[in-house]
Amino acid sequence: MFGKLGPMELILILVIALVVFGPSKLPDIGKAFGKAIRQFKTHASKISEDIDVSEELDLDEKSDK
């Protein structure tokens, strides 16, 4: 019930954002939000790669002993 956003909830959020910020600010807010999500995904993938490399190095060190 609380875990999913349906179409009605998304429409309600969009209407509230439209009232609060106005139609001229919504495109700028959308661009900033999209950029933030893109940066988050990039950094999350880099962290994931670093963890994988670290685990591989740990396995190599353990096998050498």
C-alpha beads as a LAMMPS data file, in Angstrom:
LAMMPS data file: protein, C-alpha beads

65 atoms
64 bonds

1 atom types
1 bond types

-500.0 500.0 xlo xhi
-500.0 500.0 ylo yhi
-500.0 500.0 zlo zhi

Masses

1 110.0

Atoms # bond

1 1 1 0.000 0.000 0.000
2 1 1 2.699 2.501 0.946
3 1 1 5.500 1.064 -1.204
4 1 1 4.177 1.953 -4.654
5 1 1 3.254 5.181 -6.350
6 1 1 0.374 4.828 -8.742
7 1 1 -0.706 7.211 -11.492
8 1 1 -3.081 9.112 -9.215
9 1 1 -0.367 9.756 -6.648
10 1 1 2.023 10.995 -9.341
11 1 1 -0.641 13.344 -10.728
12 1 1 -1.320 14.670 -7.235
13 1 1 2.395 15.306 -6.653
14 1 1 2.666 17.081 -10.017
15 1 1 -0.345 19.305 -9.258
16 1 1 1.031 20.235 -5.836
17 1 1 4.439 21.026 -7.358
18 1 1 2.742 23.132 -10.029
19 1 1 0.857 25.138 -7.397
20 1 1 3.879 25.578 -5.131
21 1 1 6.571 26.367 -7.711
22 1 1 4.597 27.654 -10.686
23 1 1 4.795 26.573 -14.316
24 1 1 7.942 28.565 -15.118
25 1 1 10.093 26.830 -12.465
26 1 1 9.015 23.208 -13.074
27 1 1 11.327 22.576 -16.085
28 1 1 14.331 23.878 -14.120
29 1 1 13.430 21.720 -11.137
30 1 1 13.024 18.686 -13.406
31 1 1 16.430 19.264 -15.001
32 1 1 18.100 19.649 -11.610
33 1 1 16.388 16.509 -10.302
34 1 1 17.417 14.517 -13.371
35 1 1 21.008 15.720 -13.079
36 1 1 21.109 14.778 -9.389
37 1 1 19.813 11.273 -10.107
38 1 1 22.320 10.832 -12.948
39 1 1 25.210 11.881 -10.674
40 1 1 23.991 9.575 -7.925
41 1 1 23.876 6.608 -10.326
42 1 1 27.366 7.417 -11.612
43 1 1 28.853 7.619 -8.131
44 1 1 26.993 4.511 -6.973
45 1 1 28.372 2.503 -9.892
46 1 1 31.901 3.763 -9.185
47 1 1 31.590 2.730 -5.539
48 1 1 30.276 -0.670 -6.620
49 1 1 33.251 -1.117 -8.978
50 1 1 35.663 -0.118 -6.203
51 1 1 34.139 -2.676 -3.851
52 1 1 34.390 -5.399 -6.509
53 1 1 38.047 -4.585 -7.151
54 1 1 38.755 -4.516 -3.426
55 1 1 37.134 -7.932 -2.972
56 1 1 39.181 -9.347 -5.860
57 1 1 42.382 -8.001 -4.327
58 1 1 41.476 -9.502 -0.953
59 1 1 40.871 -12.894 -2.589
60 1 1 44.202 -12.679 -4.439
61 1 1 46.063 -11.866 -1.208
62 1 1 44.388 -14.735 0.643
63 1 1 45.213 -17.215 -2.119
64 1 1 48.882 -16.157 -2.079
65 1 1 49.219 -17.041 1.617

Bonds

1 1 1 2
2 1 2 3
3 1 3 4
4 1 4 5
5 1 5 6
6 1 6 7
7 1 7 8
8 1 8 9
9 1 9 10
10 1 10 11
11 1 11 12
12 1 12 13
13 1 13 14
14 1 14 15
15 1 15 16
16 1 16 17
17 1 17 18
18 1 18 19
19 1 19 20
20 1 20 21
21 1 21 22
22 1 22 23
23 1 23 24
24 1 24 25
25 1 25 26
26 1 26 27
27 1 27 28
28 1 28 29
29 1 29 30
30 1 30 31
31 1 31 32
32 1 32 33
33 1 33 34
34 1 34 35
35 1 35 36
36 1 36 37
37 1 37 38
38 1 38 39
39 1 39 40
40 1 40 41
41 1 41 42
42 1 42 43
43 1 43 44
44 1 44 45
45 1 45 46
46 1 46 47
47 1 47 48
48 1 48 49
49 1 49 50
50 1 50 51
51 1 51 52
52 1 52 53
53 1 53 54
54 1 54 55
55 1 55 56
56 1 56 57
57 1 57 58
58 1 58 59
59 1 59 60
60 1 60 61
61 1 61 62
62 1 62 63
63 1 63 64
64 1 64 65
